[in-house]
Amino acid sequence: MKTIIASVLILIFLGIAAVHFYWALGGKKWANAALPTTEDGGRLLFKPRFFETAAVAIGFVGFAYITACSVNLLNHSSLLVQYGSWFIPVVFLLRAIGEFRYVGFFKKIKDTSFGQMDTQYYSPLCLGIAILSLIINYL
């Protein structure tokens, strides 16, 4: 069961990484709903450049690696894996909760394209990742 859950998480992480690599290399598809904007939906709150977007993609590959190692799909035991396997659910739980204005379940700005996608997909996915990661750690 642990291996199945980890495999699902690994696929999710690698899929998200692939999308971020696509954006880092100049892809535009889905980008308009992936970043929070001002209340009127007119201005991005931040515009990530190549290095920031590539770093996020590499981070997701790292999450996949840590998850694979934590269930012995890959053979590597270290403090990185030990602490990383707890870092992942904490980060995604905090992301699901959000910062109370633009991101997360408790955001105030909900009527933008990003806000709607965040409510329907991004925050529930983050909560699911956090829960599945905790299950892996406790099984």
C-alpha positions in Angstrom: 0.0 0.0 0.0 2.8 2.4 0.9 4.5 1.8 -2.5 1.3 2.5 -4.4 0.7 5.8 -2.5 4.3 6.8 -3.1 4.1 5.9 -6.8 1.0 8.2 -7.1 2.8 11.0 -5.3 5.9 10.5 -7.5 3.9 10.7 -10.7 2.2 13.9 -9.4 5.5 15.5 -8.5 7.1 14.6 -11.8 4.0 15.9 -13.7 4.1 19.2 -11.9 7.9 19.4 -12.5 7.3 18.7 -16.2 4.8 21.6 -16.4 7.3 23.9 -14.6 10.1 22.9 -16.9 7.8 23.7 -19.9 7.1 27.1 -18.5 10.8 27.7 -17.7 11.6 27.0 -21.3 9.1 29.6 -22.6 5.8 27.6 -22.7 2.7 29.7 -22.2 -0.1 27.2 -22.0 -1.9 27.2 -18.6 0.3 30.0 -17.4 -2.5 32.6 -17.1 -4.3 30.5 -14.4 -1.1 29.4 -12.6 -0.1 32.8 -11.0 -2.1 35.0 -8.7 -3.2 38.3 -9.9 -4.6 41.5 -8.3 -8.2 41.6 -7.4 -9.3 42.9 -10.8 -7.3 40.1 -12.4 -5.2 42.6 -14.4 -1.7 42.5 -12.9 0.4 39.5 -11.9 1.5 39.6 -8.3 4.9 38.3 -9.4 6.4 37.2 -12.7 8.8 34.3 -12.2 11.8 34.2 -14.5 13.6 31.1 -15.9 15.7 30.4 -12.9 12.8 30.7 -10.4 10.6 28.4 -12.5 13.4 25.9 -13.1 14.2 25.9 -9.4 10.6 25.0 -8.6 10.7 22.2 -11.2 13.9 20.9 -9.7 12.3 21.1 -6.3 9.4 18.9 -7.4 11.9 16.4 -8.9 13.6 16.4 -5.5 10.2 15.7 -3.8 9.8 12.7 -6.1 13.3 11.5 -5.3 12.7 11.9 -1.5 9.4 10.1 -1.7 10.9 7.2 -3.8 13.8 6.9 -1.3 11.5 7.0 1.8 9.7 3.8 0.6 12.8 2.1 -0.7 12.0 2.4 -4.4 15.4 4.0 -4.6 18.2 3.0 -2.3 19.4 6.1 -0.5 19.1 6.8 3.2 20.3 10.1 4.6 19.2 13.0 6.7 17.9 14.6 3.5 15.4 11.7 3.0 14.6 11.5 6.7 13.8 15.2 7.2 12.6 15.7 3.6 9.9 13.1 4.1 8.5 15.3 6.9 9.2 18.6 5.1 7.0 17.6 2.2 3.7 17.3 4.1 4.4 20.4 6.1 5.1 22.5 3.0 2.0 21.2 1.2 -0.3 21.6 4.2 0.9 25.2 4.7 0.3 25.8 0.9 -3.2 24.4 1.2 -4.0 26.6 4.2 -2.5 29.6 2.3 -1.5 33.1 3.2 -5.2 34.3 3.6 -5.3 36.8 0.8 -4.5 35.2 -2.6 -3.6 31.6 -2.0 -5.1 28.6 -0.2 -8.4 27.5 1.2 -8.8 30.6 3.4 -8.0 33.2 0.7 -10.1 36.4 0.4 -9.5 37.0 -3.3 -11.4 34.2 -5.0 -12.9 35.7 -8.2 -9.7 35.8 -10.3 -8.8 33.0 -12.8 -6.1 31.8 -10.4 -8.4 32.1 -7.4 -11.0 29.8 -9.0 -8.3 27.3 -10.1 -6.8 27.4 -6.6 -10.1 26.7 -4.9 -11.0 23.9 -7.3 -7.7 22.2 -8.0 -4.5 23.6 -6.5 -5.4 23.8 -2.8 -7.2 20.4 -2.7 -4.2 18.8 -4.5 -1.8 20.3 -2.0 -4.0 19.0 0.9 -4.1 15.6 -0.8 -0.3 15.5 -1.2 0.1 16.5 2.5 -2.2 13.7 3.6 -0.7 11.0 1.4 2.8 12.1 2.5 1.8 11.8 6.1 0.3 8.3 5.5 3.6 7.2 3.9 5.4 8.4 7.0 3.1 6.6 9.4 2.7 3.3 7.6 
